[in-house]
Amino acid sequence: MVQSIKKKMPMTENHLEKVRELFELFDSDKDDALTLNELAILLQQIGNKITALPATAQVASQQGKYLGKKLHKLAKQHDTLAKNGLLDQSDGDEFVARPFKYSHMGSLAYIGNAAVFDFGKVNLMGGLWAMYAWRSIYFSEQVSTRTRALLMADWIIRGIWGRDLSRL
């Protein structure tokens, strides 16, 4: 199969060399063939790498909220789970909450005095109005009144005197 792919698309040769390395890595009985179990383990490992979530604040925020709710439920139901012997299982927390599921809310990019929005099917680019829309979303995501006040003060100072680039 690899040879036929190389003939049709020669530029894939470097990538396809890694297929042999993967094959040898997961061929645990060294019989030059992958059994169904070996293939399942290989596909699971590849799937884990492919489905990794992006390292963004949006993911971290959702994971933090999920973990907080899950730990709260776990603490609340600790006695019940302990009496039923469910805490001894390695994956006993599945009785408290479903697995984490990331929900992509969209992307925002702030560039100078403009912003770009990507909310699934809706893509917007704009000038000053887009910057204020971005700032309002950013402001609403702050976790405390203190950080909101500091952020507002920073925006006001930067609006009046501009950015201090002398320390760069």
Stockholm file with secondary structure:
# STOCKHOLM 1.0

chainA/1-168         MVQSIKKKMPMTENHLEKVRELFELFDSDKDDALTLNELAILLQQIGNKITALPATAQVASQQGKYLGKKLHKLAKQHDTLAKNGLLDQSDGDEFVARPFKYSHMGSLAYIGNAAVFDFGKVNLMGGLWAMYAWRSIYFSEQVSTRTRALLMADWIIRGIWGRDLSRL
#=GR chainA/1-168 SS CHHHHHHHCGGGHHHHHHHHHHHHHHCTTCSSSCCHHHHHHHHHHHHHHHTCCCCSHHHHHHHHHHHHHHHHHHHHTHHHHHHTTCTTSTTGGGGTSCCCCCCCCCEEEEETTEEEEEETTEEEEESHHHHHHHHHHHHHTCSSHHHHHHHHHHHHHHHHHCCCCTTC
#=GC SS_cons         CHHHHHHHCGGGHHHHHHHHHHHHHHCTTCSSSCCHHHHHHHHHHHHHHHTCCCCSHHHHHHHHHHHHHHHHHHHHTHHHHHHTTCTTSTTGGGGTSCCCCCCCCCEEEEETTEEEEEETTEEEEESHHHHHHHHHHHHHTCSSHHHHHHHHHHHHHHHHHCCCCTTC
//
